[in-house]
Amino acid sequence: MYYYADIYMERKNRKGGKFTVRQFFGSGMSTRTQRGGGGGIVGAIRADLDQLHGAWMELVFPRQRGRGHSVMGKWRPETLPQKIAYYAWSAFGTLGLLILYPLTVIGFATRYYAAKLDSTRTRLGIVGVTAIALLVWGTLTVIAHLQLPVEETIAIGAASAVATISTALAAGTSKVGGRPVSVLFAYPFAMTALFLPPVVAALVTPSLEGVVLEPSYDFAAWALDNVLHVGGLNEFLRANYELEGAAYAAMWVGISFPLGWFLGIVVALANLVRPSE
């Protein structure tokens, strides 16, 4: 993952050294006027951190974000108790940025690729996207019917139906728009639609087992030992379920929703720092 930037500078005043700098990062654009240097990726990161820190400060104190050139100016503490509270809150927010800003960068990348997928959805329409999904998943179900027992074919057919419905719901909720709808529904359904095809393909194609199913098994074992051990949940899952056949598809459906919520949240954070156009 990387930033790419095209920087255009127009000299306004030869003596004053004043430039208008327009930067393009992914799908976001920021226009800033500054003197001297400070542009490029370093300047963009500094602007993002200022935006995040200002938003944090405004949770408690007034006029902290984007107010440097307003009539009233940025609020500053005057009394000793105000100064103690102000700088303690500021230091706490600075520590939080060590976690938040990497998440924001993930949000920038996710937003960029989500925009690519959304442009495809716009060109094809909801009906077109659903028809393609139905064709692909119907083909996989027919292959499963020809190669696998009836029980596994039924399970794969159910997974195919879930994937097709998820594709349609992801396209539909993406068209509706709105941050809550995108976070709660569009991203999780999109993750489901992306995760299930390789898993189901591996179930009906033995040559793909080593590429998809074996790494999935290793990941499940790691998650049981390191993440789901709280409260004996790993022991319950091991005692009651076996990871074979359609259970792989069920596992990735279960992973897709929390992962989709996570990606939706970091994209919302990226939009807070640098709104997309």
ChimeraX attribute file (.defattr): number of C-alpha atoms within 10 A of each C-alpha:
attribute: neighborCount
match mode: 1-to-1
recipient: residues
	/A:1	7
	/A:2	9
	/A:3	11
	/A:4	12
	/A:5	15
	/A:6	9
	/A:7	13
	/A:8	12
	/A:9	13
	/A:10	10
	/A:11	13
	/A:12	11
	/A:13	9
	/A:14	8
	/A:15	7
	/A:16	10
	/A:17	12
	/A:18	17
	/A:19	19
	/A:20	15
	/A:21	19
	/A:22	18
	/A:23	22
	/A:24	17
	/A:25	20
	/A:26	17
	/A:27	16
	/A:28	16
	/A:29	15
	/A:30	15
	/A:31	10
	/A:32	14
	/A:33	12
	/A:34	13
	/A:35	12
	/A:36	10
	/A:37	11
	/A:38	11
	/A:39	20
	/A:40	17
	/A:41	15
	/A:42	10
	/A:43	14
	/A:44	19
	/A:45	14
	/A:46	13
	/A:47	17
	/A:48	19
	/A:49	19
	/A:50	16
	/A:51	18
	/A:52	24
	/A:53	20
	/A:54	20
	/A:55	19
	/A:56	20
	/A:57	20
	/A:58	12
	/A:59	10
	/A:60	11
	/A:61	17
	/A:62	13
	/A:63	17
	/A:64	21
	/A:65	17
	/A:66	13
	/A:67	14
	/A:68	12
	/A:69	8
	/A:70	9
	/A:71	7
	/A:72	9
	/A:73	12
	/A:74	14
	/A:75	13
	/A:76	13
	/A:77	13
	/A:78	9
	/A:79	8
	/A:80	9
	/A:81	9
	/A:82	13
	/A:83	13
	/A:84	12
	/A:85	14
	/A:86	17
	/A:87	13
	/A:88	12
	/A:89	16
	/A:90	16
	/A:91	13
	/A:92	12
	/A:93	18
	/A:94	16
	/A:95	10
	/A:96	14
	/A:97	17
	/A:98	11
	/A:99	10
	/A:100	18
	/A:101	19
	/A:102	12
	/A:103	18
	/A:104	25
	/A:105	20
	/A:106	18
	/A:107	21
	/A:108	28
	/A:109	20
	/A:110	17
	/A:111	23
	/A:112	18
	/A:113	13
	/A:114	16
	/A:115	14
	/A:116	13
	/A:117	13
	/A:118	17
	/A:119	12
	/A:120	13
	/A:121	20
	/A:122	15
	/A:123	10
	/A:124	14
	/A:125	16
	/A:126	18
	/A:127	13
	/A:128	14
	/A:129	19
	/A:130	23
	/A:131	16
	/A:132	14
	/A:133	22
	/A:134	19
	/A:135	12
	/A:136	14
	/A:137	24
	/A:138	16
	/A:139	13
	/A:140	22
	/A:141	24
	/A:142	14
	/A:143	15
	/A:144	23
	/A:145	18
	/A:146	12
	/A:147	13
	/A:148	14
	/A:149	10
	/A:150	12
	/A:151	12
	/A:152	17
	/A:153	23
	/A:154	16
	/A:155	18
	/A:156	28
	/A:157	21
	/A:158	15
	/A:159	23
	/A:160	25
	/A:161	17
	/A:162	18
	/A:163	27
	/A:164	26
	/A:165	18
	/A:166	23
	/A:167	25
	/A:168	24
	/A:169	20
	/A:170	27
	/A:171	25
	/A:172	18
	/A:173	19
	/A:174	24
	/A:175	17
	/A:176	12
	/A:177	12
	/A:178	10
	/A:179	16
	/A:180	12
	/A:181	15
	/A:182	23
	/A:183	22
	/A:184	18
	/A:185	21
	/A:186	27
	/A:187	27
	/A:188	27
	/A:189	29
	/A:190	24
	/A:191	24
	/A:192	26
	/A:193	23
	/A:194	17
	/A:195	17
	/A:196	24
	/A:197	19
	/A:198	16
	/A:199	25
	/A:200	25
	/A:201	20
	/A:202	19
	/A:203	25
	/A:204	23
	/A:205	15
	/A:206	11
	/A:207	11
	/A:208	16
	/A:209	17
	/A:210	11
	/A:211	13
	/A:212	17
	/A:213	22
	/A:214	12
	/A:215	12
	/A:216	19
	/A:217	15
	/A:218	11
	/A:219	12
	/A:220	18
	/A:221	16
	/A:222	12
	/A:223	13
	/A:224	18
	/A:225	14
	/A:226	11
	/A:227	12
	/A:228	17
	/A:229	13
	/A:230	11
	/A:231	8
	/A:232	10
	/A:233	14
	/A:234	17
	/A:235	14
	/A:236	12
	/A:237	13
	/A:238	12
	/A:239	9
	/A:240	7
	/A:241	9
	/A:242	10
	/A:243	17
	/A:244	11
	/A:245	19
	/A:246	20
	/A:247	15
	/A:248	22
	/A:249	28
	/A:250	16
	/A:251	15
	/A:252	18
	/A:253	22
	/A:254	13
	/A:255	15
	/A:256	22
	/A:257	19
	/A:258	15
	/A:259	15
	/A:260	21
	/A:261	20
	/A:262	18
	/A:263	21
	/A:264	25
	/A:265	21
	/A:266	24
	/A:267	27
	/A:268	21
	/A:269	21
	/A:270	26
	/A:271	18
	/A:272	15
	/A:273	20
	/A:274	21
	/A:275	14
	/A:276	15
	/A:277	8
